[in-house]
Amino acid sequence: MSGKSLSAREPRVKGDAVVRVSRLGRATSKLATATAPNFQQPGLASTSAAVAPRKKSVCLTLWPLVAATFFMVSGGTYGTEDIVHGAGYGKAILILLLTPLLWSLPTAFMIGELSSALPFEGGYYAWVRRAMGNFWGFQEAWLSLVASIFDMAIYPTLFVAYLTRMFPYFQENHRGVLVALAVVVICAGMNIAGVKVVSTTSLWLFFALSAPFAAIFVLAPFKMGALANAVTKPTTSNVDILGGLLICMWNYMGWDNASTIATEVERPQRTYPRAMLWAVAIVALSYVLPFAAMWMTGLPASAWETGAWADIAQLMGGPVLRIALVAGGMMSGFGMFNALVMSYSRLPLAMAQDGMLPKVFAKLHPKSRAPWVAIVALATGWGLALNIGFERLVTLDIMIYGASLTLEFVALIVLRVREPELKRPFRVPGGWFGAIAVGIAPTLLLGFAIASSEQESILGMNALWFGLMMMGAGVVVYAINHALKPSGWTRQEPKPELAA
């Protein structure tokens, strides 16, 4: 754990601004220089360290944030088809109902507390860095960005999977890869245009892609048992029930991604907890209701695989509904990628502001204030991972993301110990027991995911060892980074933190 040690241990007061000092003797503001909130309390003296408040028109309100979170986590029912193929309808619906209770809700509680207490640029990176110092903050960012390489390649892949259901032409040669690259480029451009563009797009995409599933839900009672002997396209899926559970976990993860844009959210202390709880409910319903409806029709579970919703829509409502489902699947992949670019790009920005990355990553677009250099750099990395198989991407994503999520649960406990007086507008229910208990079920599920990764391979290497190698590389990169610039890439000035 590194970072300059400060001799002064008493809180220093400057006007109404308080420079907090942790019990380890480090000024919290020195550990989180990118985390100065961009709002001011009455009476706070203006300082060069304070970040100018954003105009109200740029801030995200509750429902745009819910929509953005929906796409950062889910993007609708698309991508869940293999769960039914591997587990059958009954077990699949049970998995889809239990997973948010054991995996999503605890995570949402943790994020609700930390994001309302520390609504800082960089979100989870800033929380871990504040709780445990530079080294672990760097590892949190490293794990999240490495996971993003595998995570972000999934969504253009889903976009192409649905496109080829309608236009098989794109399956030939490398046309699908070129379409996926086009998705990466377009979404990068929209994010450079600013958060308002992304959040508004997410809200309208949510309504558009939900409409075909609402139609299926309404039509299903009129086709009770009618599809029991339906002839469907032969599937190539070999996912079993364990693979289905892993895909379900992937479809319910990513709740912390919305935290990185906290300085761009209106009244984040109030908005984040509400947005998380609404998003958990909406995502769960968007998964369960369409499958419950299709179970009524008698369609065999073996007919399901990634992209199968298009063919099933044809059986339910003819070519018009099929076209709507295909378009919705494409919107889902596009919307998820678009929203996550907004989230991940704030990590290099916050790290550069903290001096942990070269200052070029802190460059903002003059009009939209978007971190355009970070967006371009990350989009390049995501584009290079487009050819990895879908199931392998899911396994690696869960394993590496899970390690970063574990650090966030640890940060929740550490901050409770070190900063008990930190103002927490929302707290995990249950006091200390609740704060500890929320991390147990997600950690157990992650252990299961890691054990299951031994069955996968990537680049000729066991997926577990490949994932561990990628995680360990973060320690090496931090050591090299620290050796090159022991005092940071940019000269840091103390930034006072607003009094809680």
N, C-alpha and C positions, 0 to 999 in steps of 0.2 A: 504494500500500500504506500503510495508516494504522495508528494505534495508538500509544499513548504510548510514548515512548522512555525507557528507564531508564538512569541513569548507571552503576549498579553492574553489573559484568559477571562477578563471581565467584559461584559457587554458594554460597548461604547455608544453613547447617545449623541446624535447630531441632529438637533432640531427634533422632529418627530420621527426621524429614520433611525432604526436600530441596526447596528452591525452585530449579528449574532455570532457567538463563539461556541463551537462544539466542545464536548467534554474531552476531546482529544487535543484541544488547544488550537484547532484550525478555525479560522473565521469561515463561517458557512458561506458567506458571500465570495470568499476566495475560491471555494470549491465549486461554486455554481454561478460564475459570472454571467453566463448566458441566461440565468434564471431570474433576473430582475423582472418582476411583473410589469406589464405595460399599462397598468392603471395606477391612479394616484388616490391616496386618501386625503380628505380635507386637512389642510394645514401642513402638508408635506412640502418642505422646502424644495425648490427646483434645483437639481444637481445635474452635472454632465453625465453622471452614471445612470440616471433614470432613463428608461426607454420611453419615448413619446407615445402617448396613448393613440390607438388606432381610431380612425373615424368609425362611427357607428355603422355606416353602410358597408364596411369591410368585415365587421365581426359576424360570426356565425351565431344564430339563435338556436333554440331547442330543436325544432323539427329538421332544419338543414343538417344539424349535427347528428341527429338520429339517423337520417338518410345516409350521411357519409359513413357513420359507424356501421350501418347495415351492409354497405358495400365493402367496408374494410374487413368485416367478419364473414359475410354470407354471400350476398348477391342473388338471393333467391334459391329456389329448389334445385337449380341446375348444379350438377356435380355430385349429387347425392344418390344417383341412380344405382350405383354399384353396391350401396348399403343394402337395398332390397334384394339384389341379385345374390349377395353373399349370405344374408341372414333370413330372408323371407319376410313377408309383410309384418306379421305379428312381432317378431323379434326386432325388426328394423324400426318399427314405430316405438317399441319400448326403449330401444337404444337412443332414438331421437328425443324421447321425453326425459330419460334419465341423464343423458350427457349434459344438458344445460344446467341441471340441478347440481351435478357433481363437479363440473368443469367450468361452465360459463358464469353461473351466479356467484360462486366464490371469487372468481377473477373480477367480476363486475363490482363486487363489494370492495375489494382491495383497491381497484382503480378509482372508485368513487371517493374513498377516503384520501388517497394520495393526491389525486388531481384536484380535489377541492381545497386541500391544505397547501399544495405546492403547484399552482397553475403556471408552470414555467415552460419556456421554449425547450423542446427536446424531451419533455414528458418523462417517461420511465428512465431514460439515461440520467436526467437531472436528479430524480429521486434516489437512484442507486449511488450516484456520485456524492450526493449530500450525506447519505447515510453511512457510506463505507469508504469514501475517498476516491482519488483519481484512478487507481488501478482497477477497482471493480466497476467504476463508471465506464472506463474504457472497454472493459470486457462486456458489459451490458450492451454498449453500442455495437461492438464487434459482432457479438452473437446475433443481434437483431439484423444487422446489415448483411451478414453471411446468410442468415435464414431468408432474408428478402431475395437473395439471388435465386434460390430455389422456389420460394413462394411466388414471386412475381412472374416467373416463367410459366406458371400454371394457367394464368388467366388468358393470355393470348392463345394458349393451347386450347382452352375451352371455347374461345371465340371461333377458332378455326374448326373445331370439332362440330359445332353447330352449323357453321357455314357450309361445310362439305356435305351435310345432310340434305341441303337444298341444291348445292352446286358441286357435284362430284369432281368437276373440272379442277378444283383447287387441291385435290388429293394427289394429283400427278406432279412428278418432279419435285421442285422446291417451291411450288407456288404457295403452299400453306405457310411455309416459313416466311416468305416475303409478306404475306398478309399479316402474320403475327408481328413482324418488324414494323409494319405500317401502324399497327395498334400502339406499339411502344412509342413511336415518333409522335403520333397525334396526341396521345395522352400527355407526353412530356410538354408539348406545345401548349396544351390547355392549362397545365399546372403553372407554366411560366406566366400565363395570363392572370393567375391569381386564385385565391381560395374561394372567392365568391362564385367564380365561374364553375369550379369543381363541385361545390356544395349544391348550387342550384341545379346543375346537370344531374347530380345524384338523386335529388328529390324527384325530378321528372322521370328519370329512368326507373325509379322504384315503382311509380304508378304504372308506367308502361309495361314493365316486365311482369307485374303482378296480375294484370288483366287476364291473360290467357289461362293462368292457373285458377283464377276465380271462375272463369267459364267452365273449366273442367270440373271444379267442385260442384257447380250448379247442375251440370249435365249428368254427372255420375249416377244419381238416384234413378234416372230414366234409362240407364243401361245396366241395371242390376243383374249380374251374372252373364251379361251378353257377350263378354270377351273371353270366356273360359276356353273356347276353342279357336280363338283368333290366330291367324297366321301372321307372324311377325318376322322381321329380318333376323337371320341367325346372329347370335352374339359371339363375341370373341373374349368376353370378360372371364377371367379365372379367379376373381376375388372371392374369398371365403368369408366366414363370419368375423374372423379376426381382422382381415383386411377391411371389412365393412366398418368395424369399430374405429379403426385408424382413420378412415375417410370421414367418419362422423366427427371425430375429434378435430380433424382439420377444418371441417365445415363450421365448427363452433369456436374457432380460435381467432385471436387477433383483436380482442377487446381493448388492449392497451395501446393499439395503434392510434386511436383518436387522441391520446393524451399529448402527443408531440406538438399539436397545434393549439395548445391551451391559451397562448397569448393572443390568438385570433378568434377566441370564443367570447361572446358577451356573457358577463357575470359567470365565469367558469365555476366558482364555488357552488353555485346553485344549479347551473345547467348540466354539468357533467354527471352527477349522481342520477338525476332524472333521465338523462339521455341513455345512460347505460341500462337502467331497468326497463325502459320502454323498448330499447333495441333487443334485449334478451327475449322479451315476450314476443315481439314481432318476428324475429328470426325463427324461434321455435315453432310458431304457428305456420310460418311460410314453408317449413319442412314437413310437418306432420299432416296438415289438412289435405294437401294434394295426394299423398300416398294413401291416407285413409279412404279418400274418395275412390281411388283406383282399385283398392282392395275389394270394394263393393262390386266392381265390374267383373271380378273373377279372372282378370288377366294374370297369367302365370308369372311368378317372380323371376323365372329364368329369362324372361323377355327383356329384362332391364340391363342396361350398361350405359356408360357415359355417352350422352348424346341421344339416348333412346326416347326422350320426351317428345321429340319431333314426330317419330313414327306413331307413338301412342296418341298424340294429338290428332293425327290423321284418322285413327280409328274412332276417336271420340267426337270430332266435329268437322271432319272433312279437310280439304286442302286449305281453307281459309284459316282454321285454327292451327294447322301445321305451320303455315307461314308465320303466324303470330308467335308460336312457340320458338321457331328458329330465330326470328328476329329478337325475341326476348332473351334467348340464350346468348346471342351475340352481345346484346346490351348488358347482360349480366357480367360476362367476361370483361367487356370494355369498362363498365362502371366500377368493378372491383379494382382493376388495374389503375384506373384514373384516381380513385379515392386514396389508394395506398401510395401512389407517387407523392401525393400531398403529405402523407404521414412520414414516410421514410426519409424524404428529402430534408426534413427539419433536424435529423440527427447530425449529419455533417455540418449543418449551419450552426447548431448549438455547440458542437465540439470545436469548431473553428473559432467561435466567439470566446470559448474557454481556453484557447491556445493549445488545444490538443490535436488540432489538424492545421495545415497551412491556411492562412487567412483568405486565400482565394476562394475557399468553400463558403465563406461568409458573404460573398458578393451577392447583392440583391438587385433585382430588376428595378430600374428607376421609376417605373409606373406602378407595377403590381406589387412590388416589394417581395416577390417570390425569390427563393434562393436558386437562381437559374443555373449556376455552375454546378451545384450539388445535384440538381435534377438531371442535367446532361450527363454527368459522370456516372450516376447510378443507372440511368437508362441504358448506357453503353454496356454495363455489366449485365443487366437483365437481358438484353438482347442476345448476349453470348450464350445464355443458358437455355435457349428455346428448344433445343433438340433432345433434352433429357426426357425420358418416359414419364408419364403422369404419375404412376404409382410410386416410382422412385423419388419423384419430387415431393410427394406427400410425406413419405417416410422421413426423408432428410429434414423437411421443413418442420415437422412435429418435434423431432429430436433436438434440433438446434434452437428452435424457438422456445421449446420447453425449458432449456437451460437458462435462457434469459428471463423467462417468466418466474422461475424459481428464485432468481436474484431479486426480483421485485417483491415476492412474498417475504424474503429475508429483510429487505429494506423496510417493509411495513413494520416488522417487529423491532428492528434496530432503531427506527425513528420514534417508536413508542417509548423505547428505553431512554434514548439520548435527548429527545426533545418532547417530554411529556406535556409541556405547556404550549406547544405549537397549536395554533388555532385550527381546529378540524371541523368545518361546517357539517361534514358528514363523517360518521365513524362506523366502522364495521360493527354490527350488532354483537352483543355478548361480551363486551369488555375484553380482557386479556385472553380468555378462553376462545372467544370468537375470532380474535386476531390471529391466533395460532391455528385454530381449527380450519379456517378457510383455505389454508395452504395444503392440508393433508390429502384430500381427494384428488386435486389436480396433480400433486406430486406422485401419487400412486398410479394414476393413469399414465403419466409420463414414463414411469418405470416400466409399465407394460409396453408402451410404444417403443422404448429403447430395446427391451428384450425381443420384441417382434422384428426389429430392424436387422437382426442377424440373418433373417431369411432373404434379405434383399442384397443386391450388389450393384455397384456403380463404378464405371471405369475399370472393371475387372477386380474391384476391391470390395470386401465385405462392407455393407452400408454402415454398420456400427462403427467399425474402425475408421472409415472415411469421415463420418461425422465427428468422432473424437479427435481426429487429426485436424479438422477444420476448427474445432473449438480450441485446441491447444495452440493453433497458429496465432490466436489472439494474444497469448502471453508473449510469444516471440515478437509479434508486431509492436506490442507495447514497449518491450525492452529496446527494440531498435529505435522506435519513436522517441523514447526517453533519452537514449544515448545520443541521438542526433541533436535534440533540443531539450536539454535538462530543465530549462526554465520555461519551456513552452514555445510555440511557434510565433506567438505575438506577445508583446509586452502588455501585461495585465495591470490595470488600475483597479484598486479596491472599489467595489460597487456595493453601496448600502442596500440592504434588503428592507422592504417596507415592513413596518411593525405589524405583527399579526393582530 
